[in-house]
C-alpha cells in the first residue's frame, strides 16, 4: 500500500530554496537581522567550511545547516550560521548542537556568529532556544532566536498576501505536514498553491523555482500526480501561460526514474544499473510508466532493453 505513496522529504528542497533566496529568507523570518546586513556587498555560502568545522562533532543526524558570510551595515564583517530544522521530529540535543556549532565557528574564524533556527516539527511546545550550565561560579548562557513554522497556521491571511517566496515555502511546508496521511487532500492543496503562484504574476524563473519546491514537498502517488498534472495544464490554458513542461520533468518523470532505479537494483542488481543511464534520457512519461511495469515481467536485462528500444523505434517522429 505504501509503495505508491512516496515519503515527503523536507531536507533537500529547503537547502535549495535557502540558497536561491537567502536575502528573502532573512527578511521573512529575521527582519531585524536583515536590516543590519549590508546586502550591497553580497554574501557567500560556506558549506564546505562548515563541514570541516563540525565534522568530528558527535552531534547525531545532520539537517539543512548553512554558514553564510555577510557584511554588517557600517562595514563590520560577520559570519552568520543559519540552521534550518525542517524535520518533523524533535531532537533532544538540538540546543546543545547549536551551541557547539556556534563556538566552533567562532573559534575557527574569530568572528561574531549569529545562530538562527527555523523549526518545522509538529510539536507546538517544543521550542529550544537556550543552552547553558553553571559550575563553580562559571556560567555559560547561549541563547538563539527560533522561528516555529506551526505558528504560521494562525497567520494564513498574512501568508496569502505576501509576495516573499518564503510565504509560499511556509504554506507548502505546512500543507505537507497537514496532509501527511491524506494524499487526496494534498493534491487539492498542491493545486491551490500552484494557482496562487500563477495569479501572483511572478517571473518565469521564480515560478519554476517555487514549483520545484512545492513538488518536492507535496509528493503524490502516481495516479494523483497524473490527475494533478492534467489540472495544472487546464489551469495554464485558463491563465494563458505555460510552465508545466519544465515542471513535469521535475515531477512525474523524476518520480518514475526513482522507481525504475529502485526496481532495477532490486531485480537485476548491478546489471540493472547499467540500463539506468539509457533510460534517464527518455522523456516520454508514458514510456517510463511502461518500463516501470515491465521490470516485474522481464526475465533478463536484455529483455527489458529490447522492450523499451522497440517502443522508441516505433514512436512517430515529431
ZIWO-V701351 format. One record per helix or strand of 3 or more residues. SS is the DSSP state (2 for helix, 1 for strand). FROM is the first residue (numbers start at 1). LEN is the number of residues. If there is no record, write none. Layout:
# ZIWO-V701351
SS FROM LEN
SS FROM LEN
This chain:
# ZIWO-V701351
2 11 10
2 22 8
2 31 5
2 39 3
2 47 8
1 64 9
1 77 9
2 94 16
1 113 7
1 130 6
1 138 6
1 146 3
2 149 6
2 156 6
2 165 14
2 183 18
2 204 14
2 222 18
2 244 25
2 270 10
2 285 13
2 301 13
